[in-house]
Amino acid sequence: MKVGVSYALPQRQIWLDVEVDEGATVQDVIERSGILQQFPEIDLSTQKIGVFGQLAKLDQVLEEGDRVEIYRPITVDPKTVKRKRKIPGAKDDD
């Protein structure tokens, strides 16, 4: 069966199609894709993984056409980042 693996950095995004046997898990697909060799900074023990935007575990069995997504770790505390930029002349919604 055919599934996809995606990973995105600010400057580069990658999508890989992978052929695997029925019953393949998220971890099987990630390892088979070769993405861990292309991006050695990926740490499956700490980074979150999803399938079509839903968090998934490494032992989740995949179905034909699924898209495995490897999420980057958060590097900035979202509480310290303003949610929107102030635009000169724009009405303040606060």
QUIWOTA-V209088 format. One line per field, one symbol per residue. ss: DSSP state (H for helix, E for strand, C for the rest). phi: phi as a letter, one per 20 degrees, with the letter a starting at -180 (. if undefined). burial: b if it has 16 or more other C-alpha atoms within 10 Angstrom, else e. Layout:
ss: ???
phi: ???
burial: ???
This chain:
ss: CEEEEEEEECCEEEEEEEECCCCCEHHHHHHHHCHHHHCCCCCCCCCCEEECCEEECCCCECCCCCEEEECCCCCCCHHHCCCCCCCCCCCCCC
phi: .dcdccbcdgdbccccececfgnfegfgfffffnffffcfffcffceeccclndgcefefeedgnfdeddefffdcfffedffbefdgnefeef
burial: ebbbbbbeeeeeeeebebebeeebbbbbbbeebebeeeeeebeeeeebbbbeeeebebeeebeeeebbbbbbeeeeeeeeeeeeeeeeeeeeee
